[in-house]
Amino acid sequence: MDDQLRQLSEQVKQESQFVERIIQEMGRVIVGQRYMVERMLLGILCDGHVLIEGVPGLAKTLSVRTLSKVIDAGFQRIQFTPDLLPADLIGTMVYNQKTGEFIARKGPVFSNIILADEINRAPAKVQSALLEAMQERQVTIGTNTFALPKPFLVLATENPIEQEGTYPLPEAQIDRFMFKLKVTYPEREEERQILERMSTGEVPEVDKLLGPEEILRCRKVILDIYMDEKIKDYIVSLVMATRDPAEHGMEDLKVLIEYGASPRASIYLAVAARAHAFIRRRAYVTPEDVKSIGMDVLRHRVLLTYEAEAQELTSENIIQKVFDHIEVP
């Protein structure tokens, strides 16, 4: 076991060398926001979609666009608007007059990285058009089903739901996002750097550092990263505590949680914890890996009751209480 772990450790250190280079390269364009950059990178390494929420002007779209330039893969930006149709995303059947047949014309979703910009500006029927693509990595047009290219990743941005002209995302779609990130304002020094860098009107060019083959190879390494049985039990306990808090000694949370996290939460916590260990150049998972990515995996999967909303509690408040209460192995 020790020899295997030593071998895996060397492999992880070798394969993860690009991580810091990508963060540094993106830092030429994006000031600060390391948290958002790391989580997007984790999404790519985990084969998991990322939802980024924040008020306008926080470089959400710029970050995704810059990441797509650093990674040598196909990229499509789809601007979600109220008049968008499902066919505008996935494609449609077109009649060919010469042959007298209907042929499938593929939409912009057939690419490696999809930027779904302001996804909550489009109605539910358009948002739901992404469901099959996000889960099965395939799209059905008419009677034909087409596989999407590998890797395939949806990076969606949204403004806070409270703003006018937005549509809440269907719960089934929210659950398909591995991470939901909340982006905040930069610090004072970062704001000054943004002013200096962006007021000239010139955005620096970045180099391509990572290809699709390397991403797929890293994913295989991540799946081999060692996770102790106690860590697995810890993950299950966290998820189960969101469903039945009273059974885990948190009676006061029972009236605050309407629905707990789905089984996807357990899967994503395990995969994301392994990927977090990978970017930290470790061949094993620690409880700190789980806690680092836990909020981003769970915040959109725990639905609160009206009583919790009346008390002005958020899902983050509830999840933090769960993390504080469940014993760390």
Residue, then its C-alpha position, 0 to 999 in steps of 0.5 A: m500500500d505504501d509503495q502504491l501511495r508513493q508511486l501515486s504521489e509522484q504521479v500526482k506531483q508530475e501531472s499537477q504541475f500545470v495548475e499553478r501555471i494556469i492560475q498565474e497565466m489567468g492572473r495576467v488578466i484577472v486580478g484576485q478571484r483565485y477562489m473562482v479560478e480554482r473552482m472553475l479549474l476543479g470543475i474541468l478536472c472533475d467533469g462537473h458544471v459550475l454556476i457562478e453567481g454575483v452582481p454585474g462587473l465582477a469579471k465572471t464572464l471575463s474569467v470564463r473567457t480567459l480560462s477557455k483561452v488558457i485551455d486549448a479546447g472548443f469554446q462557445r459563448i451563449q447569451f441567455t435572453p428572454d426571447l431565446l429558444p431551445a433550438d438556439l442552444i441545441g440545434t434543430m431539424v432543417y429541410n434539405q430541398k435537394t434531397g427531400e430529407f430533414i437533416a440535423r443542424k447542430g447548435p452552439v452547445f456542441s463544443n468543449i466549454i460552454l459559457a451560458d452567460e446570465i443563464n437566469r435571463a432566459p425562461a425555464k424551457v430554455q434552461s431545461a434544454l441543457l438538462e440532457a446535455m449536462q447529465e448525459r453529455q448528449v443531445t437529442i435533435g428530432t429522432n437523432t441523438f448526438a454525443l457531445p465532445k469530450p471534455f464538455l463543461v457548462l460554466a454558467t453565470e447569473n445575477p442574483i435572483e432578486q434582480e428584475g427580469t430574471y427567472p429562477l433556475p429549475e431545481a432539477q437543473i441546479d442540482r446538475f451543477m457540481f459547484k455554485l460559486k458566490v463571487t464577492y467584491p475585490e479588496r481595496e488593493e485588488e481594486r486599485q490593480i484592476l483600475e491600473r490594468m483595465s483602464t488602458g483598454e488593453v486586455p493581455e493575451v494569454d498562452k494555451l497551457l492545457g489540452p483536452e488529452e491532458i485534462l482527460r489524463c488528469r481525470k483518471v489520476i484524480l479517480d485514483i487518489y486515496m480516500d480513507e473509509k473514515i473520510k467517506d463516512y464523514i461525507v455521508s454523515l454531512v449529506m445525511a445530516t442535511r436530510d435528517p438533522a434531528e437524527h444527527g443531534m441538530e433538532d433545531l435545524k429540522v424546522l428550517i430545512e425543507y429538502g436536504a442534499s441529493p445523492r449527487a451531493s455525496i458523489y460530487l463531494a467525493v470527486a471534488a475532494r479528490a480533485h482539491a487534493f490533486i491541485r494541492r499536489r497530494a495523493y490522498v484526501t484530508p477532511e480539510d479538502v472536504k470542508s474546503i469545497g463543501m459549501d460550494v457543493l451543498r449551498h444550492r442543494v439544501l432548500l429552506t422552509y419559510e420559517a428559515e426565510a422568515q428568520e433571514l437565514t441562508s442555506e450557507n448558515i445551515i450548512q455551516k452549522v452542519f459542518d460545525h456539528i458533524e465530528v471530523p475524522 
